[in-house]
Amino acid sequence: MTVAIKRVYKPASRRDGTRVLVDRLWPRGLTKEKAAVDEWLPNLAPSNELRRWYHARPDQWEAFRKKYLKELAQPACEEDLRTLYELAHKKRRLTLLFASKMETHNNATVLKELLDGRRKPPTGTGPGAAYAMRKRETAVRRR
């Protein structure tokens, strides 16, 4: 599995594979056809408060990453994180799309690091958690 990040305003390419938008809001001025998004996971975006905080302090990248990882550990993100891990596991190529003008320091970068295994995912997420959840669901259905 290869995970890439790309600004959503750049033209879509066959090499992108499955294109996943990880922003809370739909990008301004883009139609669904032009964006060519296969999946939109808005709950994986930073909260509005964190986004505004980081926008005012772009030099605070490490602090942003820590706060964002804490947000990803919240129950509201669980389903979208599970979907993201499953897409990454099933697809050969996955491209995380973002709208930010900061191409190297944004939420898609943090998500890519999670998928690449460079950063420990928040507790209760990731492929292990997704497997455990499916196992519990199967056990409940068999009863």
N, CA, C and O atoms as a MOPAC input file, in Angstrom:
PM7 MOZYME 1SCF
protein

 N      0.83300 1    -1.17000 1     0.00000 1
 C      0.00000 1     0.00000 1     0.00000 1
 C      0.88700 1     1.24700 1     0.00000 1
 O      1.83000 1     1.35800 1     0.78400 1
 N      0.56800 1     2.16300 1    -0.88100 1
 C      1.27200 1     3.43000 1    -0.95200 1
 C      0.29000 1     4.52900 1    -0.58600 1
 O     -0.82100 1     4.58100 1    -1.11300 1
 N      0.70400 1     5.40200 1     0.31400 1
 C     -0.14400 1     6.53000 1     0.71300 1
 C      0.55000 1     7.81100 1     0.28400 1
 O      1.72500 1     8.02800 1     0.58100 1
 N     -0.19100 1     8.65200 1    -0.41600 1
 C      0.33000 1     9.94500 1    -0.85200 1
 C     -0.58500 1    11.03300 1    -0.31700 1
 O     -1.72500 1    10.77100 1     0.06600 1
 N     -0.07700 1    12.24900 1    -0.29500 1
 C     -0.92400 1    13.39700 1     0.03900 1
 C     -0.86000 1    14.36500 1    -1.13500 1
 O      0.15300 1    14.47100 1    -1.82700 1
 N     -1.97700 1    15.06900 1    -1.33900 1
 C     -2.06300 1    15.95600 1    -2.49500 1
 C     -3.09000 1    17.04000 1    -2.22400 1
 O     -4.12500 1    16.80100 1    -1.60100 1
 N     -2.78900 1    18.20700 1    -2.69200 1
 C     -3.74700 1    19.30100 1    -2.57300 1
 C     -4.92000 1    19.01200 1    -3.50200 1
 O     -4.71600 1    18.66500 1    -4.66600 1
 N     -6.12600 1    19.14900 1    -3.00800 1
 C     -7.32800 1    18.78600 1    -3.75000 1
 C     -7.51300 1    19.64700 1    -5.01000 1
 O     -8.20100 1    19.24000 1    -5.94600 1
 N     -6.90600 1    20.82300 1    -5.02700 1
 C     -7.03400 1    21.71900 1    -6.17400 1
 C     -6.13800 1    21.30800 1    -7.34200 1
 O     -6.29600 1    21.82600 1    -8.44700 1
 N     -5.20100 1    20.38600 1    -7.11700 1
 C     -4.36100 1    19.88900 1    -8.21000 1
 C     -5.16300 1    18.87000 1    -9.01200 1
 O     -5.99700 1    18.15800 1    -8.45200 1
 N     -4.91800 1    18.79500 1   -10.31600 1
 C     -5.70400 1    17.86300 1   -11.15200 1
 C     -5.56500 1    16.41300 1   -10.69600 1
 O     -4.50500 1    15.98000 1   -10.24400 1
 N     -6.65800 1    15.68600 1   -10.83000 1
 C     -6.65700 1    14.26600 1   -10.49400 1
 C     -5.82300 1    13.50600 1   -11.51600 1
 O     -5.71100 1    13.90300 1   -12.67600 1
 N     -5.24200 1    12.40600 1   -11.05400 1
 C     -4.40400 1    11.58000 1   -11.90600 1
 C     -4.74800 1    10.12400 1   -11.66000 1
 O     -5.21400 1     9.77200 1   -10.57700 1
 N     -4.52100 1     9.26800 1   -12.65800 1
 C     -4.74400 1     7.83200 1   -12.47600 1
 C     -3.84500 1     7.28000 1   -11.38200 1
 O     -4.22000 1     6.35000 1   -10.66900 1
 N     -2.66300 1     7.85600 1   -11.25500 1
 C     -1.71100 1     7.38200 1   -10.25800 1
 C     -2.14000 1     7.69500 1    -8.83200 1
 O     -1.52800 1     7.20000 1    -7.88500 1
 N     -3.18100 1     8.50700 1    -8.65700 1
 C     -3.66800 1     8.83500 1    -7.31800 1
 C     -4.29600 1     7.63000 1    -6.62900 1
 O     -4.28400 1     7.54800 1    -5.40100 1
 N     -4.83500 1     6.70700 1    -7.39000 1
 C     -5.55400 1     5.58400 1    -6.78600 1
 C     -6.85400 1     6.08400 1    -6.17200 1
 O     -7.54300 1     6.91400 1    -6.76400 1
 N     -7.18700 1     5.58800 1    -5.00500 1
 C     -8.39200 1     6.01800 1    -4.30300 1
 C     -8.12600 1     7.37400 1    -3.67400 1
 O     -7.16300 1     7.53900 1    -2.92600 1
 N     -8.97900 1     8.34300 1    -3.97700 1
 C     -8.79900 1     9.72100 1    -3.50600 1
 C     -9.74400 1     9.97700 1    -2.33400 1
 O    -10.96200 1     9.85200 1    -2.46000 1
 N     -9.15100 1    10.34100 1    -1.18000 1
 C     -9.92600 1    10.53200 1     0.05300 1
 C     -9.72600 1    11.95700 1     0.54900 1
 O     -8.60800 1    12.36800 1     0.86100 1
 N    -10.81600 1    12.70000 1     0.61900 1
 C    -10.78200 1    14.07000 1     1.15100 1
 C    -10.86700 1    14.00200 1     2.66700 1
 O    -11.77900 1    13.38600 1     3.21900 1
 N     -9.90000 1    14.64600 1     3.34800 1
 C     -9.85100 1    14.59500 1     4.81700 1
 C    -10.04300 1    15.98300 1     5.43300 1
 O     -9.48800 1    16.27200 1     6.49300 1
 N    -10.81800 1    16.83200 1     4.77900 1
 C    -11.15600 1    18.16000 1     5.29700 1
 C    -12.60600 1    18.17000 1     5.75800 1
 O    -13.43600 1    17.42600 1     5.23600 1
 N    -12.90500 1    19.01300 1     6.73400 1
 C    -14.25400 1    19.10100 1     7.27800 1
 C    -15.23700 1    19.74800 1     6.29100 1
 O    -16.39400 1    19.33800 1     6.19100 1
 N    -14.75800 1    20.75800 1     5.57200 1
 C    -15.60900 1    21.47200 1     4.62400 1
 C    -15.22800 1    21.12600 1     3.18900 1
 O    -14.06600 1    20.85400 1     2.89000 1
 N    -16.22500 1    21.14100 1     2.30900 1
 C    -15.94300 1    20.90000 1     0.89700 1
 C    -15.11000 1    22.06700 1     0.36200 1
 O    -15.40300 1    23.21500 1     0.69400 1
 N    -14.09000 1    21.81500 1    -0.44900 1
 C    -13.21700 1    22.88000 1    -0.96100 1
 C    -13.98000 1    23.89200 1    -1.81000 1
 O    -14.80100 1    23.53500 1    -2.65500 1
 N    -13.68600 1    25.15000 1    -1.56200 1
 C    -14.35700 1    26.23200 1    -2.28600 1
 C    -14.08400 1    26.15700 1    -3.78900 1
 O    -12.95900 1    25.93000 1    -4.23400 1
 N    -15.15500 1    26.35600 1    -4.54500 1
 C    -15.02700 1    26.46500 1    -5.99300 1
 C    -14.81900 1    25.16500 1    -6.73500 1
 O    -14.61900 1    25.19200 1    -7.95000 1
 N    -14.85700 1    24.03300 1    -6.06600 1
 C    -14.65700 1    22.74600 1    -6.74500 1
 C    -15.96900 1    21.98400 1    -6.83400 1
 O    -16.70100 1    21.84400 1    -5.85400 1
 N    -16.24200 1    21.50000 1    -8.03000 1
 C    -17.39000 1    20.61500 1    -8.18900 1
 C    -16.96700 1    19.21100 1    -7.79400 1
 O    -15.77400 1    18.91900 1    -7.70500 1
 N    -17.93200 1    18.35000 1    -7.55900 1
 C    -17.61700 1    16.96600 1    -7.20700 1
 C    -16.88500 1    16.26700 1    -8.34500 1
 O    -15.99700 1    15.44700 1    -8.11000 1
 N    -17.26100 1    16.59500 1    -9.58200 1
 C    -16.60700 1    15.97400 1   -10.73200 1
 C    -15.15300 1    16.39900 1   -10.83700 1
 O    -14.27900 1    15.56600 1   -11.07700 1
 N    -14.88400 1    17.68000 1   -10.66000 1
 C    -13.51600 1    18.18100 1   -10.79500 1
 C    -12.63200 1    17.68900 1    -9.63400 1
 O    -11.45000 1    17.41000 1    -9.83300 1
 N    -13.18900 1    17.58800 1    -8.45600 1
 C    -12.42300 1    17.12900 1    -7.30100 1
 C    -12.10700 1    15.63200 1    -7.41100 1
 O    -11.09100 1    15.17300 1    -6.88900 1
 N    -12.96200 1    14.88600 1    -8.07800 1
 C    -12.76700 1    13.44000 1    -8.28000 1
 C    -12.48700 1    12.71700 1    -6.96200 1
 O    -11.55700 1    11.91600 1    -6.87000 1
 N    -13.29500 1    13.00500 1    -5.95300 1
 C    -13.13000 1    12.40000 1    -4.62800 1
 C    -13.90100 1    11.08600 1    -4.57900 1
 O    -15.08200 1    11.03100 1    -4.92300 1
 N    -13.21300 1    10.02600 1    -4.14400 1
 C    -13.86000 1     8.72100 1    -4.00400 1
 C    -14.53000 1     8.57400 1    -2.63800 1
 O    -15.56400 1     7.91900 1    -2.51200 1
 N    -13.93600 1     9.18400 1    -1.63000 1
 C    -14.44900 1     9.08100 1    -0.26000 1
 C    -14.17200 1    10.40700 1     0.45100 1
 O    -13.10900 1    11.00200 1     0.27800 1
 N    -15.13400 1    10.85900 1     1.24800 1
 C    -14.96900 1    12.08100 1     2.03200 1
 C    -15.14200 1    11.71200 1     3.49700 1
 O    -16.19600 1    11.22200 1     3.90200 1
 N    -14.09400 1    11.95100 1     4.29600 1
 C    -14.11700 1    11.61700 1     5.71900 1
 C    -13.96000 1    12.90000 1     6.53900 1
 O    -12.87300 1    13.17700 1     7.04700 1
 N    -15.03000 1    13.68200 1     6.67200 1
 C    -14.93000 1    14.99000 1     7.33700 1
 C    -14.59800 1    14.91600 1     8.82400 1
 O    -14.04600 1    15.87000 1     9.37300 1
 N    -14.92200 1    13.80700 1     9.48900 1
 C    -14.63800 1    13.71000 1    10.92400 1
 C    -13.15600 1    13.56300 1    11.22700 1
 O    -12.74900 1    13.67400 1    12.38300 1
 N    -12.34400 1    13.31600 1    10.20500 1
 C    -10.89900 1    13.20800 1    10.40900 1
 C    -10.19900 1    14.55700 1    10.35300 1
 O     -8.99700 1    14.64500 1    10.60500 1
 N    -10.93100 1    15.59200 1    10.03000 1
 C    -10.33600 1    16.93300 1     9.98300 1
 C    -10.19400 1    17.47800 1    11.41000 1
 O    -10.95500 1    17.10100 1    12.30100 1
 N     -9.22200 1    18.35800 1    11.61700 1
 C     -9.10700 1    18.99200 1    12.94300 1
 C    -10.36400 1    19.80700 1    13.25000 1
 O    -11.05500 1    20.26100 1    12.33800 1
 N    -10.64900 1    19.98500 1    14.51600 1
 C    -11.79200 1    20.81000 1    14.90900 1
 C    -11.57400 1    22.23400 1    14.41400 1
 O    -10.44600 1    22.63600 1    14.12900 1
 N    -12.65000 1    22.98500 1    14.31700 1
 C    -12.53100 1    24.38700 1    13.88400 1
 C    -11.63000 1    25.17200 1    14.82600 1
 O    -10.85700 1    26.02200 1    14.38500 1
 N    -11.72700 1    24.89300 1    16.11500 1
 C    -10.89300 1    25.60200 1    17.09400 1
 C     -9.40800 1    25.31100 1    16.86400 1
 O     -8.58500 1    26.22600 1    16.85800 1
 N     -9.07200 1    24.02900 1    16.67700 1
 C     -7.67400 1    23.66400 1    16.45900 1
 C     -7.16400 1    24.21700 1    15.12800 1
 O     -6.03200 1    24.69200 1    15.03900 1
 N     -7.99700 1    24.15200 1    14.10900 1
 C     -7.61300 1    24.68700 1    12.79400 1
 C     -7.30100 1    26.17000 1    12.88800 1
 O     -6.28900 1    26.63000 1    12.36000 1
 N     -8.17000 1    26.92200 1    13.56000 1
 C     -7.94000 1    28.37300 1    13.72500 1
 C     -6.69000 1    28.63300 1    14.56200 1
 O     -5.90700 1    29.53200 1    14.25200 1
 N     -6.50500 1    27.85200 1    15.61500 1
 C     -5.33700 1    28.00600 1    16.47300 1
 C     -4.06200 1    27.82200 1    15.65600 1
 O     -3.14000 1    28.63300 1    15.74400 1
 N     -4.01300 1    26.75400 1    14.85900 1
 C     -2.81300 1    26.46500 1    14.07000 1
 C     -2.61000 1    27.50300 1    12.96400 1
 O     -1.47400 1    27.86800 1    12.66300 1
 N     -3.68200 1    27.97400 1    12.36900 1
 C     -3.58000 1    28.99500 1    11.32500 1
 C     -2.91500 1    30.26300 1    11.87600 1
 O     -2.15500 1    30.92600 1    11.17000 1
 N     -3.20000 1    30.59100 1    13.12400 1
 C     -2.60300 1    31.78500 1    13.75100 1
 C     -1.17500 1    31.51900 1    14.22900 1
 O     -0.42500 1    32.46000 1    14.48600 1
 N     -0.79300 1    30.24400 1    14.35200 1
 C      0.54200 1    29.86900 1    14.86300 1
 C      1.17600 1    28.78300 1    13.98900 1
 O      1.40800 1    27.67600 1    14.47600 1
 N      1.45800 1    29.06200 1    12.73400 1
 C      1.99100 1    28.01900 1    11.84700 1
 C      3.36200 1    27.48300 1    12.27600 1
 O      3.78900 1    26.42700 1    11.81000 1
 N      4.04100 1    28.20400 1    13.15100 1
 C      5.34100 1    27.74100 1    13.64500 1
 C      5.19400 1    26.69100 1    14.75700 1
 O      6.19700 1    26.14800 1    15.22000 1
 N      3.98300 1    26.40300 1    15.18400 1
 C      3.71500 1    25.46100 1    16.27500 1
 C      3.30400 1    24.07900 1    15.74000 1
 O      2.34800 1    23.48500 1    16.23700 1
 N      4.01100 1    23.57500 1    14.74600 1
 C      3.65800 1    22.31000 1    14.10100 1
 C      3.60000 1    21.14700 1    15.08300 1
 O      2.62300 1    20.39900 1    15.08400 1
 N      4.61000 1    20.97600 1    15.91000 1
 C      4.62800 1    19.84200 1    16.84600 1
 C      3.46400 1    19.90400 1    17.83500 1
 O      2.86100 1    18.87800 1    18.15100 1
 N      3.15400 1    21.08800 1    18.31600 1
 C      2.01700 1    21.23300 1    19.23700 1
 C      0.71000 1    20.90100 1    18.51700 1
 O     -0.17200 1    20.25800 1    19.08600 1
 N      0.59200 1    21.34200 1    17.26800 1
 C     -0.59900 1    21.02500 1    16.47500 1
 C     -0.74500 1    19.51100 1    16.31900 1
 O     -1.83400 1    18.96900 1    16.50900 1
 N      0.34900 1    18.83000 1    15.97500 1
 C      0.29800 1    17.38300 1    15.78700 1
 C     -0.19200 1    16.67600 1    17.04500 1
 O     -1.03700 1    15.78400 1    16.96700 1
 N      0.32800 1    17.06700 1    18.19600 1
 C     -0.07800 1    16.43100 1    19.45500 1
 C     -1.55800 1    16.66700 1    19.73900 1
 O     -2.27800 1    15.74700 1    20.12600 1
 N     -2.00000 1    17.89600 1    19.54400 1
 C     -3.41400 1    18.21200 1    19.79300 1
 C     -4.31700 1    17.47700 1    18.80100 1
 O     -5.38800 1    16.98800 1    19.16100 1
 N     -3.87100 1    17.41000 1    17.56300 1
 C     -4.66200 1    16.73600 1    16.53700 1
 C     -4.75400 1    15.22600 1    16.81700 1
 O     -5.81900 1    14.63300 1    16.64900 1
 N     -3.66800 1    14.61700 1    17.23300 1
 C     -3.70200 1    13.19700 1    17.57800 1
 C     -4.66500 1    12.93600 1    18.74200 1
 O     -5.34900 1    11.91300 1    18.76900 1
 N     -4.71500 1    13.85800 1    19.69400 1
 C     -5.67700 1    13.72200 1    20.80000 1
 C     -7.10400 1    13.80000 1    20.27400 1
 O     -7.97600 1    13.05400 1    20.71800 1
 N     -7.33900 1    14.70400 1    19.32800 1
 C     -8.68300 1    14.79800 1    18.74600 1
 C     -9.04700 1    13.51600 1    18.00000 1
 O    -10.19800 1    13.08000 1    18.04500 1
 N     -8.08500 1    12.91700 1    17.32200 1
 C     -8.36000 1    11.68300 1    16.58800 1
 C     -8.71400 1    10.52700 1    17.51200 1
 O     -9.33000 1     9.55300 1    17.07900 1
 N     -8.33500 1    10.62500 1    18.77000 1
 C     -8.65600 1     9.57400 1    19.74400 1
 C    -10.09300 1     9.67500 1    20.25000 1
 O    -10.54700 1     8.79700 1    20.98400 1
 N    -10.81200 1    10.72400 1    19.87300 1
 C    -12.18700 1    10.91400 1    20.32900 1
 C    -13.13000 1     9.94400 1    19.59900 1
 O    -12.88000 1     9.58700 1    18.44800 1
 N    -14.20500 1     9.52200 1    20.26100 1
 C    -15.15500 1     8.58000 1    19.64500 1
 C    -15.75000 1     9.07700 1    18.32100 1
 O    -16.09500 1     8.26000 1    17.46700 1
 N    -15.87500 1    10.38000 1    18.13200 1
 C    -16.45300 1    10.91500 1    16.89500 1
 C    -15.60900 1    10.56800 1    15.66900 1
 O    -16.12900 1    10.53900 1    14.55300 1
 N    -14.33900 1    10.31000 1    15.85900 1
 C    -13.42800 1    10.00900 1    14.74500 1
 C    -13.32000 1     8.51400 1    14.46500 1
 O    -12.79600 1     8.11400 1    13.42500 1
 N    -13.80100 1     7.70700 1    15.36300 1
 C    -13.57300 1     6.26800 1    15.29400 1
 C    -14.02700 1     5.63500 1    13.98500 1
 O    -13.27200 1     4.88500 1    13.36700 1
 N    -15.23800 1     5.92400 1    13.55900 1
 C    -15.76200 1     5.29400 1    12.34500 1
 C    -14.98000 1     5.72000 1    11.10700 1
 O    -14.64200 1     4.88200 1    10.27200 1
 N    -14.68800 1     7.02300 1    10.97900 1
 C    -13.93300 1     7.49000 1     9.82300 1
 C    -12.49800 1     6.96400 1     9.83600 1
 O    -11.94400 1     6.66900 1     8.77800 1
 N    -11.89200 1     6.84300 1    11.01100 1
 C    -10.54400 1     6.26500 1    11.09300 1
 C    -10.56400 1     4.79900 1    10.66300 1
 O     -9.67400 1     4.34100 1     9.94500 1
 N    -11.57000 1     4.08000 1    11.10100 1
 C    -11.70600 1     2.67800 1    10.71000 1
 C    -11.83400 1     2.58200 1     9.19100 1
 O    -11.20000 1     1.73300 1     8.56400 1
 N    -12.65200 1     3.45100 1     8.60400 1
 C    -12.82600 1     3.46500 1     7.15100 1
 C    -11.50700 1     3.75700 1     6.45600 1
 O    -11.17000 1     3.11100 1     5.46400 1
 N    -10.75600 1     4.72800 1     6.97200 1
 C     -9.47400 1     5.09300 1     6.37300 1
 C     -8.49200 1     3.92000 1     6.42000 1
 O     -7.83800 1     3.62500 1     5.42000 1
 N     -8.38200 1     3.25200 1     7.56400 1
 C     -7.48600 1     2.10200 1     7.68600 1
 C     -7.91900 1     0.97200 1     6.74500 1
 O     -7.07300 1     0.31300 1     6.14200 1
 N     -9.21300 1     0.74900 1     6.62000 1
 C     -9.69000 1    -0.30400 1     5.72900 1
 C     -9.38500 1     0.03500 1     4.27600 1
 O     -8.97200 1    -0.83700 1     3.51200 1
 N     -9.58400 1     1.29000 1     3.88500 1
 C     -9.24200 1     1.70200 1     2.51800 1
 C     -7.75300 1     1.51700 1     2.25400 1
 O     -7.35700 1     1.03600 1     1.19200 1
 N     -6.94600 1     1.89500 1     3.21200 1
 C     -5.49400 1     1.76700 1     3.04800 1
 C     -5.09200 1     0.29500 1     2.93200 1
 O     -4.16400 1    -0.04300 1     2.19800 1
 N     -5.78500 1    -0.56700 1     3.65100 1
 C     -5.46400 1    -1.99100 1     3.62800 1
 C     -5.91000 1    -2.64200 1     2.31900 1
 O     -5.22800 1    -3.53100 1     1.80800 1
 N     -7.04400 1    -2.20900 1     1.77300 1
 C     -7.61600 1    -2.83700 1     0.58300 1
 C     -7.03400 1    -2.31400 1    -0.72200 1
 O     -6.98600 1    -3.04500 1    -1.71100 1
 N     -6.59800 1    -1.08100 1    -0.74200 1
 C     -6.18800 1    -0.44600 1    -1.99000 1
 C     -4.67400 1    -0.43700 1    -2.14600 1
 O     -3.93900 1    -0.39800 1    -1.15900 1
 N     -4.22200 1    -0.47300 1    -3.37400 1
 C     -2.78700 1    -0.40900 1    -3.64100 1
 C     -2.25600 1     1.00500 1    -3.45500 1
 O     -1.14000 1     1.20000 1    -2.97500 1
 N     -3.05500 1     1.97700 1    -3.83500 1
 C     -2.61500 1     3.37600 1    -3.76700 1
 C     -3.76000 1     4.20200 1    -3.18600 1
 O     -4.91200 1     4.07900 1    -3.60200 1
 N     -3.41900 1     5.03700 1    -2.22400 1
 C     -4.38900 1     5.89000 1    -1.55100 1
 C     -3.81500 1     7.30400 1    -1.52400 1
 O     -2.66200 1     7.50200 1    -1.14100 1
 N     -4.61100 1     8.27500 1    -1.92600 1
 C     -4.17200 1     9.66300 1    -1.88300 1
 C     -5.09100 1    10.44200 1    -0.95600 1
 O     -6.30300 1    10.49900 1    -1.16100 1
 N     -4.48500 1    11.04700 1     0.07800 1
 C     -5.23000 1    11.87800 1     1.01800 1
 C     -5.24800 1    13.29500 1     0.48800 1
 O     -4.20000 1    13.88800 1     0.23500 1
 N     -6.44200 1    13.83500 1     0.32100 1
 C     -6.62000 1    15.16900 1    -0.25100 1
 C     -6.90100 1    16.19400 1     0.82700 1
 O     -7.62600 1    15.92300 1     1.78400 1
 N     -6.31800 1    17.38100 1     0.66500 1
 C     -6.50500 1    18.48400 1     1.60100 1
 C     -6.57400 1    19.77900 1     0.81700 1
 O     -6.12900 1    19.83600 1    -0.32900 1
 N     -7.13000 1    20.82800 1     1.42600 1
 C     -7.26000 1    22.11700 1     0.74900 1
 C     -6.21700 1    23.13500 1     1.21100 1
 O     -5.99100 1    24.12900 1     0.52100 1
 N     -5.59600 1    22.91800 1     2.32600 1
 C     -4.65500 1    23.87400 1     2.91100 1
 C     -3.54300 1    24.26400 1     1.93600 1
 O     -3.09300 1    23.45500 1     1.12500 1
 N     -3.11700 1    25.51300 1     2.03700 1
 C     -1.99000 1    25.97600 1     1.22400 1
 C     -0.66200 1    25.48800 1     1.79500 1
 O      0.35000 1    25.49000 1     1.09400 1
 N     -0.65800 1    25.07500 1     3.05200 1
 C      0.54900 1    24.51800 1     3.66800 1
 C      0.64000 1    23.03900 1     3.27500 1
 O     -0.02200 1    22.18600 1     3.86600 1
 N      1.44900 1    22.76000 1     2.29200 1
 C      1.47000 1    21.42200 1     1.71700 1
 C      2.24500 1    20.39100 1     2.52900 1
 O      2.03000 1    19.19200 1     2.35100 1
 N      3.12400 1    20.81500 1     3.39900 1
 C      3.90700 1    19.83600 1     4.15500 1
 C      3.44900 1    19.69900 1     5.59800 1
 O      3.68600 1    18.66000 1     6.21400 1
 N      2.80900 1    20.70200 1     6.14900 1
 C      2.35000 1    20.65400 1     7.53800 1
 C      0.83800 1    20.85300 1     7.58900 1
 O      0.34400 1    21.97700 1     7.67600 1
 N      0.12000 1    19.73800 1     7.53300 1
 C     -1.34300 1    19.79200 1     7.59400 1
 C     -1.85200 1    18.46100 1     8.14500 1
 O     -1.06700 1    17.54600 1     8.39700 1
 N     -3.14800 1    18.35800 1     8.32600 1
 C     -3.71200 1    17.14900 1     8.91700 1
 C     -3.49800 1    15.91200 1     8.05200 1
 O     -3.36700 1    14.81200 1     8.58700 1
 N     -3.46100 1    16.06200 1     6.73700 1
 C     -3.22500 1    14.91700 1     5.85300 1
 C     -1.83700 1    14.32200 1     6.10100 1
 O     -1.65100 1    13.10900 1     6.00100 1
 N     -0.87300 1    15.17000 1     6.42100 1
 C      0.47700 1    14.69900 1     6.72800 1
 C      0.45800 1    13.79800 1     7.96000 1
 O      1.09000 1    12.74200 1     7.97600 1
 N     -0.26300 1    14.21600 1     8.97800 1
 C     -0.35800 1    13.42100 1    10.21100 1
 C     -1.05500 1    12.09100 1     9.92000 1
 O     -0.62300 1    11.04700 1    10.40900 1
 N     -2.12200 1    12.12200 1     9.13400 1
 C     -2.84400 1    10.89400 1     8.80300 1
 C     -1.97100 1     9.94900 1     7.97500 1
 O     -2.01600 1     8.73400 1     8.16800 1
 N     -1.19000 1    10.49300 1     7.07000 1
 C     -0.27100 1     9.67200 1     6.27800 1
 C      0.74000 1     8.98700 1     7.19500 1
 O      1.03500 1     7.80300 1     7.02700 1
 N      1.26700 1     9.72900 1     8.15900 1
 C      2.21800 1     9.13600 1     9.10200 1
 C      1.57000 1     8.00600 1     9.90300 1
 O      2.20900 1     6.99000 1    10.17500 1
 N      0.31300 1     8.18300 1    10.27700 1
 C     -0.39600 1     7.11000 1    10.98700 1
 C     -0.50000 1     5.86700 1    10.11300 1
 O     -0.23500 1     4.75300 1    10.56600 1
 N     -0.88600 1     6.06500 1     8.86000 1
 C     -1.04700 1     4.93100 1     7.95200 1
 C      0.28200 1     4.26700 1     7.62300 1
 O      0.35000 1     3.05100 1     7.44300 1
 N      1.32200 1     5.05800 1     7.54700 1
 C      2.65800 1     4.51600 1     7.26200 1
 C      3.28300 1     3.85500 1     8.48800 1
 O      4.33100 1     3.21600 1     8.38600 1
 N      2.63900 1     4.00900 1     9.65000 1
 C      3.13500 1     3.38600 1    10.86100 1
 C      4.26400 1     4.14000 1    11.53800 1
 O      4.93700 1     3.59100 1    12.41000 1
 N      4.48100 1     5.39000 1    11.15000 1
 C      5.55600 1     6.17000 1    11.75100 1
 C      5.17500 1     6.75100 1    13.10100 1
 O      6.03700 1     6.99400 1    13.94600 1
 N      3.89900 1     6.97100 1    13.29900 1
 C      3.41800 1     7.50400 1    14.57100 1
 C      2.44400 1     6.49900 1    15.15100 1
 O      1.69300 1     5.85600 1    14.41800 1
 N      2.45500 1     6.36800 1    16.44100 1
 C      1.51900 1     5.46700 1    17.09200 1
 C      0.11000 1     6.04800 1    16.94700 1
 O     -0.11900 1     7.20500 1    17.30200 1
 N     -0.82500 1     5.26500 1    16.43400 1
 C     -2.19300 1     5.77500 1    16.31700 1
 C     -2.82700 1     5.97500 1    17.68600 1
 O     -2.40300 1     5.36000 1    18.66400 1
 N     -3.83500 1     6.82600 1    17.75900 1
 C     -4.52500 1     7.02300 1    19.02900 1
 C     -5.10400 1     5.70600 1    19.53400 1
 O     -5.42600 1     4.82200 1    18.73900 1
 N     -5.23400 1     5.57700 1    20.81900 1
 C     -5.78200 1     4.38100 1    21.43900 1
 C     -7.16600 1     4.08100 1    20.86900 1
 O     -7.99800 1     4.97500 1    20.71100 1
 N     -7.38900 1     2.82700 1    20.56900 1
 C     -8.70100 1     2.40700 1    20.08500 1
 C     -8.90000 1     2.58600 1    18.60400 1
 O    -10.02400 1     2.45800 1    18.11700 1
 N     -7.82500 1     2.88400 1    17.85400 1
 C     -7.96200 1     3.05700 1    16.40800 1
 C     -6.96300 1     2.15600 1    15.70500 1
 O     -6.16700 1     1.47000 1    16.34800 1
 N     -7.01000 1     2.16300 1    14.42200 1
 C     -6.04100 1     1.41400 1    13.63600 1
 C     -6.55800 1     0.06200 1    13.21300 1
 O     -7.67800 1    -0.31900 1    13.55400 1
 N     -5.73800 1    -0.67300 1    12.46500 1
 C     -6.19300 1    -1.94400 1    11.93300 1
 C     -6.49500 1    -2.95900 1    13.02300 1
 O     -7.41900 1    -3.75800 1    12.87200 1
 N     -5.74200 1    -2.95000 1    14.11600 1
 C     -6.01100 1    -3.86900 1    15.21600 1
 C     -7.36800 1    -3.61200 1    15.84000 1
 O     -8.10700 1    -4.55000 1    16.14200 1
 N     -7.69500 1    -2.35500 1    16.03200 1
 C     -8.99400 1    -1.99300 1    16.60800 1
 C    -10.12100 1    -2.32900 1    15.64100 1
 O    -11.18500 1    -2.78500 1    16.06000 1
 N     -9.89200 1    -2.10400 1    14.34400 1
 C    -10.90800 1    -2.42600 1    13.34200 1
 C    -11.16900 1    -3.93400 1    13.32900 1
 O    -12.31700 1    -4.36800 1    13.23900 1
 N    -10.10800 1    -4.72300 1    13.42000 1
 C    -10.24800 1    -6.17800 1    13.46300 1
 C    -11.02800 1    -6.60300 1    14.70900 1
 O    -11.93500 1    -7.43100 1    14.63000 1
 N    -10.66900 1    -6.03300 1    15.85100 1
 C    -11.35000 1    -6.37500 1    17.10700 1
 C    -12.83200 1    -6.00600 1    17.03500 1
 O    -13.68400 1    -6.74600 1    17.52700 1
 N    -13.13400 1    -4.86600 1    16.42400 1
 C    -14.53100 1    -4.42800 1    16.29400 1
 C    -15.31100 1    -5.40500 1    15.40900 1
 O    -16.43500 1    -5.77700 1    15.74800 1
 N    -14.73000 1    -5.82400 1    14.27900 1
 C    -15.40900 1    -6.78100 1    13.39900 1
 C    -15.62000 1    -8.11300 1    14.11600 1
 O    -16.66400 1    -8.74700 1    13.95600 1
 N    -14.63900 1    -8.53500 1    14.89900 1
 C    -14.73600 1    -9.79200 1    15.63300 1
 C    -15.87500 1    -9.72800 1    16.64900 1
 O    -16.64300 1   -10.67900 1    16.79300 1
 N    -15.98100 1    -8.57900 1    17.36500 1
 C    -17.07500 1    -8.41200 1    18.33200 1
 C    -18.42200 1    -8.39900 1    17.62900 1
 O    -19.37800 1    -9.00900 1    18.10700 1
 N    -18.50600 1    -7.69800 1    16.48100 1
 C    -19.76800 1    -7.62500 1    15.74100 1
 C    -20.19500 1    -9.01100 1    15.25200 1
 O    -21.37700 1    -9.35100 1    15.29700 1
 N    -19.23700 1    -9.80400 1    14.78900 1
 C    -19.53600 1   -11.16500 1    14.32900 1
 C    -20.03500 1   -12.02000 1    15.48500 1
 O    -20.98300 1   -12.78900 1    15.32700 1
 N    -19.40500 1   -11.89100 1    16.63800 1
 C    -19.81900 1   -12.66200 1    17.80700 1
 C    -21.23000 1   -12.30000 1    18.23800 1
 O    -21.99500 1   -13.17200 1    18.65100 1
 N    -21.58200 1   -11.03000 1    18.14700 1
 C    -22.92100 1   -10.58500 1    18.53200 1
 C    -23.95900 1   -11.14200 1    17.55900 1
 O    -25.04100 1   -11.54900 1    17.98100 1
 N    -23.64500 1   -11.16500 1    16.26400 1
 C    -24.57600 1   -11.67800 1    15.24800 1
 C    -24.81800 1   -13.17600 1    15.41100 1
 O    -25.90800 1   -13.65900 1    15.10400 1
 N    -23.83600 1   -13.90800 1    15.88000 1
 C    -23.96400 1   -15.36400 1    16.01900 1
 C    -24.82900 1   -15.76900 1    17.19000 1
 O    -25.30300 1   -16.90400 1    17.23200 1
 N    -25.04800 1   -14.88800 1    18.13600 1
 C    -25.83600 1   -15.21500 1    19.33300 1
 C    -27.25800 1   -15.44100 1    19.01800 1
 O    -28.05200 1   -15.72500 1    19.91500 1

